[in-house]
């Protein structure tokens, strides 16, 4: 698996945490053999998380994140600490860098408790081993390193690689739903909201997985689906559509041909599809004055026909017959407090890693706020949810 073949959202996210001037940035630079982070004796040099997507042997394709000091102070420091907490939500493996000449602090212990409560695999790396007056007895999570001399850096990478390989689960977007040699139709709208010169990530990833499993893949736009089906001598094994074209694609696809959406496939791939299905029921009970959060995992320029800010609110109004107020978030922004919302509607999360999507669903569940994703919501509002779910849960 190469640097170019693995999307950032599918790479293990390895984050380096610790107190200010414990040497996090120096350790990150030593591990990556690159000057990713600025190093200084001045406290708090790293002001925001620094993220680098790279190929790192023997780990493979990864995302390395250097975070600000967890013990930062003042108003700006509080913002940096908040950003560090945001990183925890998407972290697959945590490395706690400790100044070996000082030892574990209360701030370090607080971080360790966070790792344990989130069930995060972690390593405690005691930096500055070259000048430590006394070498401590180490437990299974601990090791000695020196960013200055390189001592233990190779062993740290080996340990991280072992954790990655032990924690890797073979998951599939669609390959387990079809057989080798099947014909699959991908319905991909090319409208004003489509990116110029390319197709979006879930469509790319689904197409690649189907090709990897030696399927014949036909791509068309919604208005071309009927003609495309008419040219085939055998029925396709599956039709997969962009959610916003659900209504037309469902009408144009014969009932004996299975149909679903990219968004539903990614809900199954990265989150808890069952919970999202239950969340669709909340759309029926929306009333005047209710607040709804519509959240997207990516950041993009909003178009006049944007699905999140334009189409979904219009469909919800038509479905619920209620006057709803909306809040919108995108990218890494997602509220910790969801109590003001009657329902959260989320995108498919193709740009977010599995940890981040699970965090968002868990937050909604803990606060007892129904959550549904675009594909499930749109299918429910069009009365075709059962049909769209049949290929993935039968």
C-alpha contacts under 8 A as a table, 3 or more apart, distances in Angstrom:
res1	aa1	res2	aa2	distance
1	X	5	X	6.39
1	X	6	X	6.96
1	X	60	X	7.24
1	X	61	X	7.20
2	X	5	X	5.28
2	X	6	X	6.61
2	X	55	X	7.09
2	X	60	X	7.51
2	X	61	X	6.58
3	X	6	X	6.10
3	X	54	X	6.37
3	X	55	X	5.43
3	X	61	X	5.79
4	X	7	X	7.69
6	X	10	X	6.45
6	X	11	X	6.76
6	X	61	X	6.88
7	X	10	X	5.42
7	X	11	X	6.68
8	X	11	X	5.29
8	X	53	X	6.76
8	X	62	X	7.68
8	X	63	X	6.89
8	X	351	X	7.54
8	X	353	X	7.82
9	X	350	X	6.98
9	X	351	X	5.43
9	X	352	X	5.18
9	X	353	X	4.34
9	X	354	X	7.63
10	X	353	X	6.08
10	X	354	X	7.87
11	X	61	X	5.95
11	X	62	X	4.90
11	X	63	X	6.21
11	X	353	X	7.75
12	X	61	X	7.52
12	X	62	X	5.13
12	X	63	X	6.19
12	X	91	X	7.86
12	X	92	X	5.85
12	X	93	X	7.57
12	X	164	X	7.20
13	X	62	X	6.10
13	X	63	X	4.72
13	X	64	X	6.13
13	X	65	X	7.29
13	X	90	X	6.94
13	X	91	X	5.18
13	X	92	X	5.12
13	X	93	X	6.51
14	X	62	X	7.23
14	X	63	X	6.12
14	X	64	X	5.07
14	X	65	X	6.17
14	X	91	X	6.08
14	X	92	X	6.03
14	X	93	X	4.87
14	X	94	X	5.91
14	X	95	X	7.34
15	X	64	X	5.95
15	X	65	X	4.51
15	X	66	X	6.07
15	X	67	X	7.20
15	X	87	X	7.52
15	X	88	X	7.84
15	X	91	X	6.11
15	X	92	X	7.88
15	X	93	X	6.49
15	X	94	X	5.12
15	X	95	X	6.12
16	X	24	X	6.34
16	X	28	X	7.38
16	X	64	X	7.90
16	X	65	X	6.15
16	X	66	X	5.18
16	X	67	X	6.18
16	X	94	X	6.09
16	X	95	X	4.74
16	X	96	X	5.99
16	X	97	X	6.78
17	X	24	X	6.80
17	X	66	X	7.06
17	X	67	X	5.81
17	X	68	X	7.53
17	X	69	X	7.12
17	X	70	X	7.17
17	X	94	X	7.14
17	X	95	X	6.06
17	X	96	X	4.89
17	X	97	X	6.06
18	X	22	X	6.46
18	X	24	X	6.76
18	X	67	X	8.00
18	X	68	X	7.96
18	X	69	X	5.73
18	X	70	X	5.85
18	X	71	X	7.97
18	X	96	X	5.45
18	X	97	X	5.19
18	X	98	X	6.29
18	X	107	X	7.91
18	X	108	X	6.42
18	X	111	X	7.81
19	X	22	X	5.53
19	X	69	X	4.61
19	X	70	X	5.30
19	X	71	X	5.49
19	X	72	X	7.79
19	X	97	X	7.79
19	X	98	X	7.27
19	X	107	X	7.04
19	X	108	X	7.07
20	X	23	X	7.65
20	X	43	X	5.74
20	X	44	X	5.65
20	X	68	X	7.21
20	X	69	X	4.24
20	X	70	X	6.99
20	X	71	X	6.58
20	X	72	X	6.96
21	X	24	X	7.14
21	X	41	X	6.90
21	X	42	X	7.63
21	X	43	X	5.88
21	X	44	X	7.22
21	X	69	X	7.57
21	X	99	X	7.79
22	X	97	X	6.28
22	X	98	X	5.47
22	X	99	X	4.56
22	X	127	X	7.22
23	X	26	X	5.19
23	X	27	X	6.09
23	X	97	X	6.93
23	X	98	X	7.69
23	X	99	X	6.99
23	X	127	X	6.82
23	X	147	X	7.57
24	X	27	X	5.13
24	X	28	X	6.16
24	X	66	X	6.94
24	X	67	X	7.93
24	X	97	X	5.79
25	X	28	X	5.02
25	X	29	X	6.16
25	X	36	X	7.90
25	X	37	X	5.39
25	X	38	X	6.77
25	X	39	X	6.04
25	X	46	X	7.75
25	X	66	X	6.41
26	X	29	X	5.13
26	X	30	X	6.14
26	X	37	X	7.50
26	X	39	X	6.24
26	X	147	X	5.75
26	X	148	X	7.75
27	X	30	X	4.96
27	X	31	X	6.04
27	X	97	X	7.96
27	X	127	X	7.84
27	X	146	X	7.74
27	X	147	X	5.01
28	X	31	X	5.15
28	X	32	X	6.11
28	X	36	X	7.29
28	X	37	X	7.30
28	X	64	X	7.88
28	X	66	X	6.82
29	X	32	X	5.30
29	X	33	X	5.48
29	X	34	X	5.14
29	X	35	X	5.19
29	X	36	X	5.81
29	X	37	X	6.59
30	X	33	X	4.96
30	X	34	X	7.01
30	X	147	X	5.79
30	X	150	X	6.96
30	X	153	X	7.00
31	X	34	X	7.99
31	X	153	X	6.11
31	X	154	X	7.67
31	X	157	X	6.97
32	X	36	X	7.90
32	X	56	X	6.86
35	X	38	X	7.23
36	X	50	X	7.71
36	X	52	X	7.42
37	X	46	X	7.50
37	X	50	X	6.97
37	X	66	X	7.32
38	X	45	X	7.08
38	X	46	X	7.03
39	X	45	X	7.09
40	X	43	X	7.71
40	X	45	X	6.41
42	X	45	X	6.13
44	X	47	X	6.36
44	X	68	X	6.75
44	X	69	X	6.30
44	X	72	X	6.94
45	X	68	X	7.85
46	X	49	X	7.30
46	X	50	X	7.95
46	X	66	X	7.96
46	X	67	X	6.93
46	X	68	X	5.03
46	X	69	X	7.39
47	X	67	X	7.97
47	X	68	X	5.53
47	X	80	X	6.36
48	X	67	X	6.46
48	X	68	X	5.79
48	X	80	X	6.20
48	X	83	X	6.97
48	X	84	X	7.98
49	X	65	X	6.39
49	X	66	X	5.46
49	X	67	X	4.33
49	X	68	X	6.12
49	X	83	X	7.04
49	X	84	X	6.86
49	X	87	X	7.66
50	X	65	X	5.48
50	X	66	X	5.00
50	X	67	X	6.48
51	X	63	X	6.75
51	X	64	X	5.71
51	X	65	X	4.46
51	X	66	X	6.54
52	X	63	X	5.59
52	X	64	X	5.19
52	X	65	X	6.48
53	X	61	X	7.59
53	X	62	X	6.02
53	X	63	X	4.45
53	X	64	X	6.43
54	X	61	X	5.87
54	X	62	X	5.70
54	X	63	X	6.30
54	X	64	X	7.64
55	X	59	X	7.63
55	X	60	X	5.30
55	X	61	X	4.42
55	X	62	X	6.20
56	X	59	X	5.35
56	X	60	X	5.13
56	X	61	X	6.26
56	X	62	X	6.84
57	X	60	X	5.43
57	X	157	X	7.92
58	X	157	X	6.99
58	X	158	X	6.66
58	X	161	X	6.19
59	X	62	X	7.16
59	X	157	X	6.98
59	X	158	X	7.50
59	X	160	X	6.98
59	X	161	X	4.54
59	X	164	X	7.39
67	X	84	X	5.84
67	X	87	X	7.82
68	X	72	X	7.69
68	X	80	X	6.11
68	X	81	X	6.95
68	X	84	X	6.48
69	X	72	X	5.52
69	X	80	X	7.75
69	X	81	X	7.22
70	X	80	X	7.90
70	X	81	X	5.55
70	X	84	X	7.08
70	X	107	X	6.93
71	X	81	X	7.49
71	X	107	X	6.22
72	X	77	X	4.60
72	X	78	X	6.81
72	X	80	X	7.21
72	X	81	X	6.69
73	X	76	X	7.21
73	X	77	X	4.42
73	X	78	X	6.35
74	X	77	X	4.94
74	X	78	X	6.18
75	X	78	X	5.18
75	X	79	X	6.63
76	X	79	X	5.15
76	X	80	X	6.40
77	X	80	X	5.00
77	X	81	X	6.17
78	X	81	X	5.04
78	X	82	X	6.16
79	X	82	X	5.01
79	X	83	X	6.29
80	X	83	X	5.05
80	X	84	X	6.28
81	X	84	X	4.93
81	X	85	X	6.33
82	X	85	X	5.05
82	X	86	X	6.36
83	X	86	X	4.99
83	X	87	X	6.49
84	X	87	X	5.12
84	X	88	X	6.62
85	X	88	X	5.10
85	X	89	X	6.94
86	X	89	X	5.46
86	X	90	X	7.41
86	X	332	X	7.77
87	X	90	X	5.57
87	X	91	X	6.23
88	X	91	X	5.06
89	X	355	X	6.44
89	X	356	X	5.34
89	X	359	X	6.17
90	X	353	X	6.57
90	X	354	X	7.63
90	X	355	X	4.97
90	X	356	X	4.51
90	X	359	X	7.98
91	X	94	X	6.57
91	X	120	X	7.73
91	X	355	X	6.75
91	X	356	X	7.96
92	X	120	X	6.57
92	X	121	X	7.14
92	X	355	X	6.86
93	X	120	X	6.18
93	X	121	X	5.18
93	X	122	X	5.61
93	X	160	X	7.73
93	X	163	X	7.89
93	X	164	X	7.95
94	X	115	X	7.40
94	X	120	X	6.82
94	X	121	X	6.39
94	X	122	X	4.59
94	X	123	X	6.47
95	X	122	X	5.61
95	X	123	X	4.88
95	X	124	X	5.94
95	X	125	X	6.84
96	X	108	X	7.61
96	X	111	X	7.92
96	X	112	X	7.91
96	X	122	X	7.35
96	X	123	X	6.17
96	X	124	X	4.77
96	X	125	X	6.02
97	X	124	X	6.12
97	X	125	X	4.92
97	X	126	X	6.07
97	X	127	X	6.48
98	X	102	X	7.89
98	X	103	X	6.46
98	X	104	X	6.49
98	X	108	X	7.58
98	X	124	X	7.10
98	X	125	X	6.08
98	X	126	X	4.83
98	X	127	X	5.88
99	X	102	X	5.47
99	X	103	X	5.98
99	X	104	X	7.80
99	X	126	X	5.91
99	X	127	X	5.27
99	X	128	X	6.48
100	X	103	X	5.20
100	X	126	X	4.71
100	X	127	X	5.17
100	X	128	X	5.61
100	X	129	X	6.14
100	X	132	X	6.09
101	X	128	X	6.87
101	X	129	X	7.76
101	X	131	X	7.18
101	X	132	X	5.10
101	X	133	X	7.13
103	X	126	X	7.79
104	X	108	X	5.73
104	X	109	X	6.85
105	X	108	X	5.03
105	X	109	X	6.26
106	X	109	X	4.98
106	X	110	X	6.13
107	X	110	X	5.04
107	X	111	X	6.37
108	X	111	X	5.10
108	X	112	X	6.27
109	X	112	X	4.99
109	X	113	X	6.25
110	X	113	X	5.16
110	X	114	X	6.42
111	X	114	X	4.98
111	X	115	X	6.33
112	X	115	X	5.01
112	X	116	X	6.26
113	X	116	X	5.13
113	X	117	X	6.04
114	X	117	X	5.18
114	X	118	X	6.10
115	X	118	X	5.27
115	X	119	X	6.01
115	X	120	X	5.01
115	X	121	X	7.34
115	X	122	X	7.04
116	X	119	X	4.88
116	X	120	X	6.14
117	X	120	X	7.77
121	X	163	X	7.39
122	X	141	X	6.86
123	X	141	X	5.04
123	X	142	X	5.97
123	X	143	X	7.63
124	X	141	X	5.85
124	X	142	X	4.64
124	X	143	X	6.37
125	X	142	X	5.98
125	X	143	X	5.18
125	X	144	X	5.80
125	X	145	X	6.33
126	X	129	X	6.71
126	X	142	X	7.43
126	X	143	X	6.20
126	X	144	X	4.87
126	X	145	X	5.87
126	X	146	X	7.92
127	X	144	X	6.36
127	X	145	X	4.96
127	X	146	X	5.07
127	X	147	X	6.72
128	X	131	X	5.73
128	X	132	X	6.42
128	X	145	X	6.52
128	X	146	X	4.70
128	X	147	X	6.90
128	X	148	X	7.38
129	X	132	X	5.04
129	X	135	X	7.69
129	X	144	X	5.92
129	X	145	X	5.62
129	X	146	X	5.32
129	X	151	X	7.90
130	X	146	X	6.18
130	X	149	X	7.39
132	X	135	X	6.55
138	X	141	X	7.75
138	X	142	X	5.46
138	X	143	X	6.59
139	X	142	X	5.43
143	X	152	X	7.72
143	X	156	X	7.79
144	X	151	X	7.82
144	X	152	X	6.17
145	X	150	X	7.12
145	X	151	X	5.22
145	X	152	X	4.41
145	X	153	X	6.07
145	X	156	X	7.91
146	X	149	X	5.49
146	X	150	X	5.39
146	X	151	X	5.03
146	X	152	X	6.61
146	X	153	X	7.24
147	X	150	X	5.23
147	X	151	X	7.17
147	X	153	X	7.28
150	X	153	X	5.51
150	X	154	X	7.85
151	X	154	X	7.67
152	X	155	X	5.06
152	X	156	X	6.08
153	X	156	X	5.01
153	X	157	X	6.39
154	X	157	X	5.22
154	X	158	X	6.27
155	X	158	X	4.97
155	X	159	X	6.13
156	X	159	X	5.11
156	X	160	X	6.23
157	X	160	X	5.08
157	X	161	X	6.10
158	X	161	X	5.07
158	X	162	X	6.22
159	X	162	X	5.06
159	X	163	X	6.36
160	X	163	X	5.12
160	X	164	X	6.20
161	X	164	X	5.06
161	X	165	X	6.16
162	X	165	X	5.25
162	X	166	X	6.04
163	X	166	X	5.11
163	X	167	X	5.99
164	X	167	X	5.22
164	X	168	X	5.97
165	X	168	X	5.24
171	X	269	X	7.02
172	X	175	X	5.90
172	X	176	X	6.56
172	X	269	X	6.76
173	X	176	X	7.71
173	X	206	X	6.59
173	X	209	X	7.49
173	X	265	X	6.03
173	X	266	X	6.63
173	X	268	X	7.79
173	X	269	X	5.68
174	X	177	X	5.45
174	X	178	X	7.05
174	X	206	X	6.93
174	X	209	X	7.38
174	X	210	X	7.40
174	X	265	X	6.89
175	X	178	X	5.59
175	X	179	X	7.37
175	X	209	X	6.67
175	X	210	X	6.39
175	X	213	X	6.85
176	X	179	X	7.59
177	X	391	X	7.13
177	X	392	X	6.99
178	X	182	X	6.66
178	X	237	X	6.89
178	X	238	X	7.78
179	X	182	X	5.65
179	X	213	X	7.90
179	X	215	X	7.72
180	X	213	X	5.62
180	X	214	X	5.56
180	X	215	X	5.68
181	X	213	X	7.68
181	X	214	X	5.59
181	X	215	X	4.51
181	X	216	X	6.44
182	X	214	X	7.96
182	X	215	X	5.05
182	X	216	X	6.19
182	X	236	X	7.03
182	X	237	X	5.93
183	X	215	X	5.80
183	X	216	X	4.62
183	X	217	X	5.81
183	X	218	X	7.52
183	X	235	X	7.94
183	X	236	X	4.90
183	X	237	X	5.73
183	X	238	X	7.34
184	X	215	X	7.11
184	X	216	X	6.32
184	X	217	X	5.02
184	X	218	X	6.33
184	X	236	X	5.46
184	X	237	X	5.76
184	X	238	X	5.07
184	X	239	X	5.91
184	X	240	X	7.62
185	X	217	X	5.84
185	X	218	X	4.76
185	X	219	X	5.81
185	X	220	X	7.52
185	X	236	X	6.89
185	X	238	X	6.47
185	X	239	X	4.78
185	X	240	X	6.23
186	X	217	X	7.17
186	X	218	X	6.13
186	X	219	X	4.75
186	X	220	X	6.45
186	X	239	X	6.05
186	X	240	X	4.94
186	X	241	X	5.86
187	X	219	X	5.93
187	X	220	X	5.15
187	X	221	X	5.32
187	X	222	X	5.86
187	X	225	X	7.31
187	X	239	X	7.33
187	X	240	X	6.08
187	X	241	X	4.50
187	X	242	X	6.36
187	X	249	X	7.94
188	X	203	X	7.83
188	X	219	X	6.84
188	X	220	X	6.01
188	X	221	X	5.07
188	X	222	X	6.90
188	X	241	X	6.40
188	X	242	X	5.90
189	X	194	X	7.46
189	X	220	X	7.83
189	X	221	X	4.96
189	X	222	X	6.16
189	X	242	X	6.98
189	X	245	X	7.33
190	X	193	X	7.66
190	X	194	X	5.47
190	X	221	X	6.81
191	X	194	X	5.40
192	X	303	X	7.00
192	X	304	X	7.69
192	X	305	X	6.79
193	X	302	X	7.98
193	X	303	X	5.72
193	X	304	X	7.74
193	X	305	X	6.28
193	X	306	X	6.06
194	X	199	X	7.31
194	X	200	X	7.79
195	X	198	X	6.01
195	X	199	X	6.62
195	X	200	X	7.18
199	X	203	X	6.44
199	X	204	X	6.52
200	X	203	X	5.61
200	X	204	X	6.30
201	X	204	X	4.94
201	X	205	X	6.04
201	X	350	X	6.62
201	X	351	X	7.76
202	X	205	X	5.15
202	X	206	X	6.00
202	X	262	X	6.48
202	X	263	X	7.96
202	X	266	X	7.63
202	X	350	X	5.93
203	X	206	X	5.23
203	X	207	X	6.04
203	X	262	X	6.98
204	X	207	X	5.20
204	X	208	X	6.12
205	X	208	X	5.11
205	X	209	X	6.16
206	X	209	X	5.22
206	X	210	X	6.24
206	X	262	X	7.79
207	X	210	X	5.24
207	X	211	X	6.22
207	X	217	X	7.29
208	X	211	X	5.09
208	X	212	X	6.05
209	X	212	X	4.97
209	X	213	X	6.36
210	X	213	X	5.14
210	X	214	X	6.46
210	X	215	X	5.44
210	X	216	X	7.74
210	X	217	X	7.19
211	X	214	X	4.94
211	X	215	X	5.46
211	X	216	X	7.14
211	X	217	X	7.30
212	X	215	X	7.62
220	X	224	X	6.00
220	X	225	X	6.42
220	X	228	X	7.59
221	X	224	X	5.36
221	X	225	X	6.60
222	X	225	X	5.41
222	X	245	X	6.68
222	X	248	X	7.04
222	X	249	X	6.29
223	X	226	X	7.31
224	X	227	X	5.56
224	X	228	X	6.11
225	X	228	X	4.98
225	X	229	X	6.12
225	X	249	X	7.38
225	X	252	X	7.01
225	X	253	X	7.90
226	X	229	X	5.27
226	X	230	X	6.22
226	X	252	X	5.99
226	X	253	X	7.46
227	X	230	X	4.98
227	X	231	X	6.48
228	X	231	X	5.39
228	X	232	X	6.95
229	X	232	X	5.50
229	X	235	X	7.63
230	X	233	X	7.96
232	X	235	X	6.72
232	X	236	X	8.00
235	X	257	X	7.00
236	X	239	X	7.10
236	X	257	X	6.93
237	X	257	X	6.88
237	X	258	X	6.83
238	X	257	X	6.44
238	X	258	X	5.04
238	X	259	X	5.71
238	X	260	X	7.80
239	X	253	X	7.98
239	X	257	X	7.34
239	X	258	X	6.27
239	X	259	X	4.65
239	X	260	X	6.46
240	X	259	X	5.84
240	X	260	X	5.07
240	X	261	X	4.87
240	X	262	X	6.30
241	X	245	X	6.72
241	X	246	X	6.68
241	X	249	X	7.14
241	X	259	X	7.71
241	X	260	X	6.42
241	X	261	X	4.62
241	X	262	X	6.21
242	X	245	X	5.73
242	X	246	X	6.89
242	X	261	X	5.69
242	X	262	X	5.93
242	X	263	X	7.31
243	X	246	X	5.11
243	X	261	X	5.71
243	X	262	X	7.07
243	X	263	X	6.58
243	X	374	X	7.03
243	X	375	X	5.09
243	X	378	X	6.60
243	X	379	X	7.55
244	X	247	X	7.77
244	X	307	X	7.41
244	X	375	X	7.95
244	X	378	X	7.18
245	X	248	X	5.77
245	X	249	X	6.03
246	X	249	X	5.22
246	X	250	X	5.84
246	X	261	X	7.71
246	X	378	X	7.29
246	X	379	X	6.64
246	X	382	X	7.74
247	X	250	X	5.35
247	X	251	X	6.33
247	X	379	X	7.84
247	X	382	X	6.25
248	X	251	X	5.12
248	X	252	X	6.14
249	X	252	X	5.08
249	X	253	X	5.94
250	X	253	X	5.28
250	X	254	X	7.85
250	X	259	X	7.40
250	X	384	X	7.61
251	X	254	X	7.56
253	X	257	X	6.63
253	X	259	X	7.64
254	X	257	X	5.63
255	X	258	X	7.25
258	X	387	X	7.70
258	X	388	X	7.83
258	X	390	X	7.53
258	X	391	X	6.06
259	X	387	X	6.98
259	X	388	X	5.63
259	X	391	X	6.86
260	X	264	X	6.92
260	X	265	X	7.67
260	X	387	X	7.54
260	X	388	X	4.34
260	X	389	X	6.56
260	X	391	X	6.86
260	X	392	X	8.00
261	X	264	X	5.32
261	X	265	X	6.36
261	X	375	X	6.48
261	X	388	X	7.06
262	X	265	X	5.10
262	X	266	X	6.24
262	X	348	X	7.82
262	X	375	X	7.55
263	X	266	X	5.18
263	X	267	X	6.15
263	X	347	X	7.33
263	X	348	X	4.76
263	X	373	X	7.45
263	X	374	X	6.61
263	X	375	X	4.80
263	X	376	X	7.61
264	X	267	X	4.97
264	X	268	X	6.38
264	X	273	X	7.75
264	X	348	X	7.29
264	X	373	X	7.90
264	X	375	X	5.39
264	X	376	X	6.27
264	X	389	X	7.69
265	X	268	X	5.28
265	X	269	X	6.16
265	X	392	X	7.52
266	X	269	X	4.64
266	X	270	X	5.91
266	X	271	X	7.73
266	X	348	X	5.70
266	X	349	X	7.19
266	X	350	X	7.00
267	X	270	X	5.59
267	X	271	X	5.27
267	X	272	X	6.69
267	X	273	X	5.46
267	X	276	X	7.93
267	X	348	X	5.97
267	X	349	X	7.74
267	X	373	X	7.35
268	X	271	X	5.75
268	X	272	X	6.32
268	X	273	X	5.07
270	X	349	X	7.76
270	X	353	X	7.54
270	X	354	X	4.98
270	X	357	X	6.64
270	X	358	X	7.41
271	X	354	X	6.90
271	X	357	X	6.14
271	X	358	X	5.67
271	X	361	X	7.47
272	X	275	X	5.58
272	X	276	X	6.64
272	X	358	X	7.62
272	X	361	X	7.63
273	X	276	X	5.09
273	X	277	X	6.20
274	X	277	X	5.16
274	X	278	X	6.48
275	X	278	X	5.18
275	X	279	X	6.27
275	X	371	X	7.33
275	X	372	X	7.63
276	X	279	X	4.87
276	X	280	X	6.57
276	X	370	X	7.79
276	X	371	X	5.70
276	X	372	X	4.31
276	X	373	X	6.39
276	X	376	X	7.12
277	X	280	X	5.39
277	X	281	X	7.56
277	X	372	X	6.61
277	X	376	X	6.48
278	X	281	X	5.76
278	X	282	X	7.76
278	X	370	X	7.47
278	X	372	X	7.65
279	X	282	X	5.57
279	X	283	X	7.65
279	X	343	X	7.45
279	X	370	X	4.60
279	X	371	X	4.79
279	X	372	X	4.82
280	X	283	X	5.67
280	X	284	X	7.80
280	X	370	X	7.84
280	X	371	X	7.48
280	X	372	X	5.62
280	X	376	X	6.74
280	X	377	X	5.59
280	X	380	X	6.57
281	X	284	X	5.71
281	X	285	X	7.52
282	X	285	X	5.49
282	X	286	X	6.80
282	X	342	X	7.60
282	X	343	X	6.59
282	X	370	X	6.52
283	X	286	X	5.65
283	X	316	X	7.56
283	X	320	X	6.82
283	X	343	X	7.45
283	X	377	X	7.88
284	X	319	X	7.61
284	X	320	X	6.00
285	X	320	X	7.26
286	X	290	X	6.49
286	X	320	X	6.09
286	X	322	X	6.60
286	X	324	X	7.81
286	X	342	X	7.41
287	X	290	X	5.73
287	X	320	X	7.43
287	X	321	X	8.00
287	X	322	X	5.19
287	X	323	X	7.02
287	X	324	X	7.20
288	X	322	X	4.81
288	X	323	X	4.58
288	X	324	X	5.78
289	X	322	X	7.87
289	X	323	X	6.10
289	X	324	X	5.40
289	X	325	X	6.38
290	X	323	X	7.70
290	X	324	X	5.34
290	X	325	X	6.27
290	X	341	X	7.20
290	X	342	X	6.31
291	X	324	X	5.98
291	X	325	X	4.84
291	X	326	X	5.63
291	X	327	X	7.48
291	X	340	X	6.79
291	X	341	X	4.99
291	X	342	X	5.94
291	X	343	X	7.58
292	X	324	X	7.09
292	X	325	X	6.35
292	X	326	X	4.97
292	X	327	X	6.41
292	X	341	X	5.31
292	X	342	X	5.92
292	X	343	X	5.38
292	X	344	X	5.94
292	X	345	X	7.49
293	X	326	X	5.81
293	X	327	X	4.89
293	X	328	X	5.86
293	X	329	X	7.69
293	X	341	X	6.49
293	X	343	X	6.66
293	X	344	X	4.80
293	X	345	X	6.16
294	X	308	X	6.66
294	X	309	X	7.83
294	X	326	X	7.13
294	X	327	X	6.30
294	X	328	X	4.99
294	X	329	X	6.60
294	X	344	X	6.02
294	X	345	X	4.82
294	X	346	X	5.84
295	X	308	X	7.77
295	X	328	X	5.66
295	X	329	X	4.73
295	X	330	X	5.69
295	X	334	X	7.40
295	X	344	X	7.44
295	X	345	X	6.29
295	X	346	X	4.82
295	X	347	X	6.48
296	X	299	X	7.50
296	X	308	X	7.60
296	X	329	X	6.24
296	X	330	X	4.54
296	X	331	X	6.34
296	X	346	X	5.91
296	X	347	X	5.12
296	X	349	X	7.09
297	X	330	X	5.45
297	X	331	X	4.56
297	X	332	X	6.60
297	X	347	X	6.75
297	X	349	X	5.38
297	X	350	X	7.35
297	X	351	X	5.80
297	X	352	X	5.87
298	X	330	X	5.77
298	X	331	X	4.40
298	X	332	X	7.74
298	X	349	X	7.86
298	X	351	X	5.83
298	X	352	X	7.73
299	X	330	X	5.62
299	X	331	X	5.10
302	X	306	X	5.92
303	X	306	X	4.93
304	X	310	X	7.43
305	X	310	X	6.00
305	X	311	X	6.63
306	X	309	X	5.76
306	X	310	X	5.32
306	X	311	X	6.37
307	X	310	X	5.58
307	X	311	X	4.62
307	X	312	X	5.77
308	X	311	X	6.37
308	X	312	X	5.60
308	X	313	X	7.54
309	X	312	X	6.57
309	X	313	X	6.57
309	X	328	X	7.47
310	X	313	X	5.80
310	X	314	X	6.43
311	X	314	X	5.22
311	X	315	X	6.18
312	X	315	X	5.06
312	X	316	X	6.02
313	X	316	X	5.09
313	X	317	X	6.11
313	X	326	X	7.98
314	X	317	X	5.21
314	X	318	X	6.27
315	X	318	X	5.12
315	X	319	X	6.06
315	X	381	X	7.56
316	X	319	X	4.97
316	X	320	X	5.82
316	X	321	X	7.81
316	X	381	X	7.64
317	X	320	X	5.35
317	X	321	X	5.23
317	X	322	X	5.72
317	X	323	X	6.68
317	X	324	X	7.24
318	X	321	X	5.44
318	X	322	X	7.98
319	X	381	X	6.20
329	X	333	X	5.98
329	X	334	X	6.43
330	X	333	X	5.79
330	X	334	X	7.57
334	X	360	X	7.55
335	X	338	X	6.35
336	X	363	X	7.08
337	X	340	X	7.73
337	X	367	X	7.98
338	X	341	X	5.77
338	X	363	X	7.91
338	X	364	X	6.77
338	X	367	X	6.82
338	X	369	X	6.97
339	X	342	X	7.93
339	X	367	X	6.54
339	X	369	X	7.03
341	X	344	X	6.89
341	X	369	X	6.94
342	X	369	X	6.33
342	X	370	X	7.03
343	X	369	X	5.86
343	X	370	X	4.96
343	X	371	X	5.69
343	X	372	X	7.66
344	X	364	X	7.81
344	X	369	X	7.18
344	X	370	X	6.31
344	X	371	X	4.59
344	X	372	X	6.31
345	X	371	X	5.83
345	X	372	X	4.98
345	X	373	X	5.18
345	X	374	X	6.43
345	X	377	X	7.65
346	X	349	X	7.56
346	X	371	X	7.35
346	X	372	X	6.23
346	X	373	X	4.44
346	X	374	X	5.97
347	X	373	X	5.37
347	X	374	X	5.17
347	X	375	X	7.84
348	X	373	X	6.23
348	X	374	X	6.58
348	X	375	X	7.39
349	X	352	X	5.18
349	X	353	X	7.68
349	X	357	X	6.79
350	X	353	X	7.59
352	X	356	X	6.13
352	X	357	X	6.50
353	X	356	X	5.53
353	X	357	X	6.51
354	X	357	X	5.20
354	X	358	X	6.08
355	X	358	X	5.17
355	X	359	X	6.13
356	X	359	X	5.04
356	X	360	X	6.34
357	X	360	X	5.20
357	X	361	X	6.31
358	X	361	X	5.14
358	X	362	X	5.93
359	X	362	X	5.01
359	X	363	X	6.04
360	X	363	X	5.14
360	X	364	X	6.40
361	X	364	X	5.22
361	X	365	X	6.15
361	X	371	X	7.05
362	X	365	X	4.99
362	X	366	X	6.03
363	X	366	X	5.26
363	X	367	X	6.31
364	X	367	X	5.24
364	X	368	X	5.97
364	X	369	X	5.03
364	X	370	X	6.60
364	X	371	X	6.51
365	X	368	X	4.84
365	X	369	X	6.08
365	X	370	X	7.08
365	X	371	X	7.91
366	X	369	X	7.79
372	X	376	X	6.49
372	X	377	X	6.18
373	X	376	X	5.55
373	X	377	X	5.97
374	X	377	X	5.20
374	X	378	X	5.97
375	X	378	X	5.30
375	X	379	X	6.08
376	X	379	X	5.22
376	X	380	X	6.08
376	X	385	X	6.67
377	X	380	X	5.11
377	X	381	X	6.15
378	X	381	X	5.12
378	X	382	X	6.19
379	X	382	X	5.14
379	X	383	X	6.19
379	X	384	X	5.13
379	X	385	X	4.59
379	X	388	X	6.92
380	X	383	X	5.07
380	X	384	X	5.99
380	X	385	X	4.78
381	X	384	X	7.78
382	X	385	X	7.58
384	X	387	X	5.37
384	X	388	X	6.23
385	X	388	X	5.07
385	X	389	X	6.06
386	X	389	X	5.25
386	X	390	X	6.10
387	X	390	X	5.29
387	X	391	X	7.82
388	X	391	X	6.89
389	X	392	X	5.52
389	X	393	X	6.15
390	X	393	X	5.53
390	X	394	X	5.42
391	X	394	X	5.90
